[in-house]
Structure formats: structure tokens, C-alpha cells
Amino acid sequence: MTEFNLVEWRLERRLETRPTARVVALAAAAAAAVLVCSLLFAAAGASPRAAFEALLKGSFGSSRAAGETLVKATP
């Protein structure tokens, strides 16, 4: 049986990535973040749906809130 030797492996940056691969990676990361947050909310005894609704309402519930969110998110 062949042993797994990490020394033989080398990571290299891709010169090109397909746009669909980027979209899939972004969607997978967002889904994983929502899943982890939902589990944390549920473990804390809160409703994940209510927590996300409050988060979205606080961030984008009014034009002022949306503007403030964009101001804080812009470098």
C-alpha cells in the first residue's frame, strides 16, 4: 500500500478559473455560513429564521439603514 506523503504534493495558483467555479464557490461559502449561523442560533435557543429576519431588517429595513450598511461596508 502506498503511503500518503505530503512532501510530494505542491499547491499551485491557477492561472485561470472559470466564472462558474467562482460563483459555485461563493454560493457554497454563503450556504455554509448560513448553516453554521443557524446551528449557533438554534443552540442558543433562538429561532434561526427570526434571527436572520431581524438581521436583514436591521441592515436593510429602511433606506437609512441600507445606506448606513453600505457606508460601513465600503472601504
N, C-alpha and C positions, 0 to 999 in steps of 0.2 A: 504494500500500500504506500502511496506517495504521501510524504509529509507536506503540510502546508507551511511554506516558508515565505514570510512577509518581505524578506530582504529582496527576493526576486521580483516583487511587484513594484511598479513605479506609477505614480499618478501623473498624468499629463493634462494640461489645459487643452480643451478642444478649440480648434481654430474657428469652427463654425458650429452653431447649434440651430436646429430647426425651430422656427417660431412656435410650432405646435408643442414642441418639447418644453419650451419656456412657459407656455400657457398651462400645460398639464402640471408642471412643477409648481407653479403659483397656485393653481386650484388645489392641488394636494396639500400644500403647506397651509392654505387657508382652512381647508376642511379639518386638518389635523389640529390646528389651533382652536377651532370651534369645538371639536370633540373634547380636547383636553380641558378647555374652559368649562364646558358643560359638565364634565365629570367633577371638576372642582366645585362648581356651584351646587351640584347635587350632593356632594359630600358635606358641604357646609349647611345643607338643609334648605337651600333656596331653589326656586323653580328656575331652571336654565332659560326657559322661554321668557319669563318675566324679567330676568336679569338682562338678557340681550335686548328686550324691548326698551327697558329703562336706559340702557347704554346708547342705543340708537336715538331714542327720544332726546336724551341729554346732549348728544353730539350734533344731531341734525333735525331736532324737533321744531326749530324756528329758523328764520333767515339769519337772525343774530347768532344763534348757536352754531349754525353751519359756517357762518363767516369766521367766528372765533376758532372753530375746529380747524378750518383751513389756514388761518393765521398761525396757529400753534404748530401745525404740521409742516408748514413751509420753512425750509432752512434759511 
